[in-house]
Amino acid sequence: MNPIYIKISSSVTRPASPILILLITLFLPLPGLAGDAIVELATSQNDPTAQFFLGQRYAAGFGVKKDPIRAAKWYMKAAKQGHVKALYEMGQIYNKGMGVRKDFQSAYECFLKAAQKGHVQAMYEIGNHYYSGLDGPADTERATFWYRMAAEKNHTGSQQQLGKILNVGIGIDANKAESKKWLSLANQSKKNTDYNPNTAIFTKPASKPVKSNVDKKQSRSKIVIKSVPAKTATSKKREPVKIAKVTPQKSKPKAARKVVKKNKSKSTQDAFPEAQLISYMKDFPSGPDIIKPELQFRVGMLYLKGKGLPQNTLIALNWIEKAADNKSVNAQYTLGMMYKNGDSVTKNKSTARRWLKKAARRGLDSAIRELDLLKAENTYSSNE
């Protein structure tokens, strides 16, 4: 960003520090010295941060009279320069019609641009648009995808909404196990924070009284009642009743912990069904949030086969190579076979061998076999 200057006198200016700008913006009323300084930054230097601050002041009435029209004006100026928070605020403004005419399509476009820059609450709002059908027919599959994107970034509202959809199976197949997982995470977040589902604002909870050592010991203990044998007709002596024994609760054995970890990784793999992956790529052709190598490989194969996405070999190769560079063994093997057989690329045994070796080092049996075949072919051709 260009350096920001503040006017000291009619002929002297100096660079304004970020702290000075923040103090002026938050604590001094408009108009006046602070107003002139911020307006100058927002207008003459077209600074998006200053424009966003002005939008905030007029929206909330910090030192000025609330003016939703002026707030929308300054938010819009910052949003046009790609300011992510301003984009989100413009989405809310269009959603609710504050200072502008209500426009769900414009709201969606602003939320989408903010989500592309990683704004989690904007992802949640896009999910709401698809789920409620605010701008066209409802699309639960796309809504679920966006809720999942935000839920994986620990957004409580998205976790709760995703859990409800998966529990009932609204527009998609129900998944009770995954629903339980997301609802549990959402409830845990609510316990740890004071959560407002309308604004998604998190604050630290009030401090709780510390339990005594006796309470802590009891909470870590588990009461086990042993069975008492029933009195039979032939028994003469009465069996003594065994009293309940308090035993400390044991931690899970290592084997059990491994199983849990394995199940978690499996659920992560199943978290992005093909239909939702296609839906996401239609919204984001560049796929900015797809960083997992196996997902990159799957996107490449969708483009290669033209399944749900336009068939494009160059884009497919780009995604598969990206996944292979990120150590996806499936991508490495697939690239090796493509170059070996000349599928969609120029046949090149040297390049094929390079990728197959990478997959073979990861222990992929099929890659090891293909390397042996290549070696045998070279031996046969040299003997001829």
C-alpha positions in Angstrom: 0.0 0.0 0.0 1.3 3.5 -0.7 2.5 5.5 2.3 -0.2 7.6 4.0 0.5 11.3 4.9 -1.3 13.5 7.3 -1.4 17.4 7.0 0.2 19.2 9.9 0.0 22.7 8.6 -0.8 24.4 5.2 2.6 23.6 3.9 3.9 20.6 5.9 2.9 16.9 5.7 4.4 13.8 7.2 3.8 10.0 7.0 1.0 9.0 9.3 1.7 5.9 11.4 -1.0 3.1 11.5 -1.4 3.7 15.3 -2.1 7.4 14.7 -4.6 6.6 12.0 -6.4 4.1 14.3 -6.5 6.6 17.2 -7.9 9.4 14.9 -10.5 7.0 13.5 -11.8 5.6 16.7 -11.6 8.3 19.3 -12.0 11.7 17.6 -15.4 12.8 16.2 -16.1 13.9 12.6 -15.9 16.5 11.2 -12.8 18.3 12.5 -9.1 17.5 12.5 -9.7 13.7 12.5 -12.5 13.9 9.9 -10.4 16.0 7.6 -7.4 13.6 7.9 -9.4 10.5 7.3 -11.4 12.0 4.5 -8.2 13.2 2.9 -6.8 9.6 3.1 -10.0 8.2 1.7 -10.5 10.6 -1.1 -7.2 12.1 -2.3 -5.1 8.9 -1.7 -8.1 6.6 -2.3 -6.9 4.4 0.6 -9.3 1.4 1.1 -8.6 1.1 4.8 -9.5 4.7 5.5 -12.6 4.2 3.3 -13.6 1.2 5.3 -13.1 3.0 8.6 -15.4 5.8 7.4 -18.0 3.2 6.5 -17.8 1.8 10.0 -18.1 5.2 11.6 -21.2 6.1 9.7 -22.8 2.7 10.1 -22.3 2.6 13.9 -22.4 6.3 14.6 -18.9 6.6 16.1 -18.7 10.4 16.8 -21.2 11.1 14.0 -24.9 10.7 13.3 -25.7 7.2 11.9 -26.1 7.4 8.2 -26.5 4.1 6.4 -26.4 5.8 2.9 -23.0 7.3 3.6 -21.8 4.1 5.2 -22.7 2.2 2.1 -21.0 4.8 -0.1 -17.6 4.4 1.7 -17.9 0.6 2.1 -18.5 0.4 -1.7 -15.4 2.5 -2.4 -13.3 0.1 -0.3 -15.0 -3.0 -1.7 -14.2 -2.0 -5.3 -10.5 -2.1 -4.3 -10.9 -5.6 -2.9 -11.0 -4.8 0.8 -12.2 -8.1 2.2 -14.1 -6.7 5.3 -15.7 -4.1 3.1 -16.9 -6.7 0.7 -18.5 -8.6 3.5 -20.2 -5.5 4.9 -21.5 -4.7 1.4 -22.9 -8.2 1.2 -24.8 -7.6 4.5 -26.0 -4.1 3.3 -27.4 -5.6 0.1 -28.9 -8.5 2.0 -30.8 -6.2 4.4 -31.3 -3.2 2.2 -29.5 -0.7 4.5 -28.9 2.5 2.7 -29.4 0.8 -0.7 -32.1 -1.2 -2.4 -32.3 -4.8 -1.2 -30.5 -7.0 -3.8 -29.7 -10.6 -3.1 -27.7 -11.2 -6.3 -25.4 -8.3 -5.4 -25.1 -9.5 -1.8 -24.2 -13.0 -3.1 -21.5 -11.5 -5.4 -20.0 -9.5 -2.5 -20.0 -12.5 -0.2 -18.4 -14.7 -2.9 -15.5 -12.3 -3.4 -15.0 -12.1 0.3 -15.1 -15.9 0.6 -12.5 -16.1 -2.1 -10.2 -14.1 0.1 -10.8 -16.5 3.0 -13.6 -14.7 4.9 -15.2 -17.5 6.9 -18.5 -15.6 7.8 -18.9 -14.9 4.1 -18.7 -18.6 3.4 -21.5 -19.1 5.9 -23.6 -16.4 4.3 -23.2 -18.1 0.8 -24.4 -21.3 2.4 -27.5 -19.4 3.7 -28.2 -18.0 0.2 -28.2 -21.5 -1.4 -30.1 -23.1 1.5 -32.8 -20.5 1.6 -33.0 -19.9 -2.1 -32.7 -16.2 -1.7 -31.6 -15.6 -5.3 -33.2 -18.5 -7.2 -34.2 -22.1 -6.3 -32.7 -23.6 -3.2 -29.7 -25.8 -3.7 -28.9 -27.9 -0.6 -25.9 -29.6 -2.1 -24.1 -26.2 -2.7 -25.3 -24.9 0.7 -23.9 -28.0 2.4 -20.6 -27.5 0.6 -20.2 -23.9 1.8 -21.4 -24.7 5.3 -18.7 -27.5 5.4 -16.0 -25.1 4.2 -16.8 -22.7 7.0 -17.3 -25.5 9.5 -13.9 -26.9 8.9 -12.6 -23.4 9.8 -14.3 -23.7 13.2 -17.4 -21.6 12.4 -20.0 -22.6 15.0 -23.1 -21.5 13.0 -22.0 -23.6 10.0 -21.2 -26.6 12.2 -24.7 -26.4 13.7 -26.4 -25.9 10.3 -24.4 -28.7 8.7 -25.2 -31.1 11.5 -28.9 -30.4 11.2 -28.9 -31.0 7.4 -27.0 -34.2 7.7 -29.1 -35.5 10.5 -32.4 -35.2 8.6 -31.0 -35.6 5.0 -32.6 -32.4 3.6 -31.9 -32.6 -0.2 -28.9 -34.9 0.4 -28.3 -38.3 1.9 -28.5 -38.4 5.7 -25.3 -39.2 7.6 -26.0 -39.6 11.3 -22.4 -40.2 12.3 -21.1 -37.0 10.6 -24.1 -35.1 11.8 -23.3 -36.1 15.4 -19.7 -35.0 14.9 -20.6 -31.5 13.7 -23.3 -30.9 16.3 -20.9 -32.0 19.0 -18.3 -29.5 17.8 -20.9 -26.7 17.6 -22.1 -27.4 21.2 -18.5 -27.5 22.4 -17.8 -24.1 20.8 -20.9 -22.7 22.4 -19.8 -23.9 25.8 -16.3 -22.3 25.3 -17.6 -19.0 24.0 -20.6 -16.7 24.2 -21.8 -17.2 20.6 -24.3 -15.0 18.8 -25.6 -16.9 15.7 -26.8 -13.7 14.0 -23.4 -11.9 14.1 -21.0 -14.7 14.8 -19.2 -12.7 17.5 -17.1 -14.6 20.0 -16.2 -13.3 23.4 -14.4 -14.9 26.3 -16.8 -16.6 28.8 -17.1 -15.5 32.4 -14.6 -17.1 34.7 -16.0 -20.2 36.4 -15.3 -21.2 40.1 -12.4 -23.6 40.4 -13.3 -27.1 41.6 -11.7 -28.4 44.8 -9.2 -31.3 44.7 -11.9 -33.6 46.0 -14.3 -32.7 43.2 -11.5 -33.2 40.6 -10.8 -36.7 41.9 -14.4 -37.6 41.9 -14.9 -36.4 38.3 -11.9 -38.6 37.2 -13.4 -41.6 39.0 -16.0 -44.0 37.8 -18.4 -46.0 40.0 -18.4 -49.7 39.3 -21.1 -51.8 41.0 -20.3 -55.5 41.1 -23.2 -58.0 40.6 -24.7 -59.7 43.7 -25.5 -63.4 43.2 -29.2 -64.2 43.6 -30.4 -66.2 46.5 -31.4 -69.7 45.5 -33.8 -72.1 47.3 -31.0 -74.6 48.1 -28.6 -72.1 49.6 -28.5 -72.0 53.4 -26.0 -69.3 53.9 -26.8 -65.8 52.8 -24.1 -64.4 50.5 -22.6 -61.2 51.7 -23.5 -58.1 49.6 -20.5 -56.7 47.8 -20.2 -52.9 48.2 -19.8 -50.6 45.3 -16.1 -49.8 44.7 -14.8 -46.5 43.3 -12.1 -47.1 40.8 -10.1 -44.5 38.9 -11.1 -44.3 35.2 -8.3 -45.6 33.0 -7.1 -43.8 29.9 -7.7 -45.4 26.5 -5.1 -48.0 25.4 -2.8 -47.1 22.6 -4.5 -49.4 20.1 -7.9 -47.7 20.7 -6.4 -44.3 20.2 -5.0 -45.5 16.8 -8.4 -46.7 15.7 -10.0 -43.4 16.5 -7.3 -41.5 14.6 -7.8 -43.8 11.6 -11.6 -43.3 11.6 -11.1 -39.5 11.7 -8.9 -39.5 8.7 -11.4 -41.6 6.8 -14.2 -39.2 7.6 -12.1 -36.3 6.3 -11.6 -38.2 3.0 -15.4 -38.7 2.7 -16.1 -35.0 3.6 -16.1 -33.8 0.0 -18.4 -35.8 -2.2 -17.8 -35.5 -6.0 -21.0 -33.4 -6.6 -19.9 -30.8 -4.0 -16.4 -30.7 -5.4 -17.8 -30.0 -8.9 -20.1 -27.4 -7.4 -17.2 -25.6 -5.7 -15.1 -25.6 -8.9 -17.9 -24.0 -10.8 -17.9 -21.2 -8.3 -14.1 -21.0 -7.9 -12.4 -22.2 -11.2 -9.0 -21.4 -9.6 -9.8 -23.5 -6.5 -8.0 -21.2 -4.0 -8.9 -23.2 -0.9 -8.1 -26.7 -2.3 -4.7 -27.4 -0.8 -5.1 -31.1 0.1 -3.1 -33.1 -2.5 -5.7 -35.8 -3.0 -8.4 -33.2 -3.6 -6.2 -31.5 -6.2 -5.7 -34.9 -7.9 -9.5 -35.5 -7.9 -10.1 -32.0 -9.5 -7.5 -32.8 -12.2 -9.2 -36.1 -13.0 -12.6 -34.4 -13.3 -11.2 -32.0 -15.9 -9.4 -34.8 -17.7 -12.5 -36.9 -18.0 -14.9 -33.9 -18.5 -17.0 -35.2 -15.6 -19.2 -32.4 -14.3 -16.6 -29.9 -15.5 -15.6 -28.9 -19.0 -13.0 -31.3 -20.5 -9.6 -29.5 -20.5 -6.3 -31.4 -20.7 -4.1 -28.4 -19.8 -6.1 -27.5 -16.7 -6.2 -31.2 -15.8 -2.4 -31.6 -16.1 -1.9 -28.4 -14.0 -4.0 -29.8 -11.2 -2.5 -33.4 -11.3 1.1 -32.0 -11.4 0.3 -29.7 -8.5 -1.0 -32.8 -6.5 2.1 -34.8 -7.5 4.4 -32.1 -6.4 2.6 -32.1 -3.1 3.4 -35.8 -2.7 0.0 -37.4 -3.8 1.1 -40.9 -4.7 -2.0 -41.4 -6.9 -1.1 -38.3 -8.9 2.5 -39.4 -9.2 1.5 -42.8 -10.5 -1.2 -41.3 -12.9 1.3 -38.9 -14.4 3.9 -41.7 -14.8 1.3 -43.8 -16.7 0.2 -40.8 -18.9 3.7 -40.1 -20.0 4.5 -43.9 -20.5 1.5 -44.5 -22.7 1.2 -41.0 -24.3 -2.3 -40.4 -22.9 -3.2 -36.7 -23.4 0.5 -35.9 -23.3 3.5 -36.5 -25.5 5.0 -40.0 -24.8 8.1 -39.6 -22.7 9.6 -42.6 -20.9 12.2 -40.6 -19.1 9.5 -38.4 -17.5 7.3 -41.5 -16.9 10.2 -43.2 -15.1 10.7 -40.1 -12.9 7.1 -40.0 -11.6 6.8 -43.8 -11.3 10.0 -43.8 -9.1 8.5 -41.2 -6.8 5.3 -43.3 -6.4 7.4 -46.5 -6.0 9.4 -44.9 -3.2 6.1 -44.4 -1.4 5.5 -48.1 -1.6 2.9 -48.3 -4.4 3.0 -51.8 -5.8 1.6 -50.9 -9.2 4.3 -48.3 -9.7 7.0 -50.8 -8.8 5.6 -53.3 -11.4 5.5 -50.6 -14.1 9.1 -49.7 -13.4 10.1 -53.4 -13.7 8.2 -53.5 -17.1 10.0 -50.4 -18.3 13.3 -51.9 -17.3 12.5 -55.1 -19.1 11.5 -53.2 -22.3 14.8 -51.3 -22.3 16.7 -54.5 -21.8 14.8 -56.2 -24.7 15.3 -53.2 -27.1 19.0 -53.0 -26.3 19.5 -56.7 -27.0 17.9 -56.3 -30.4 
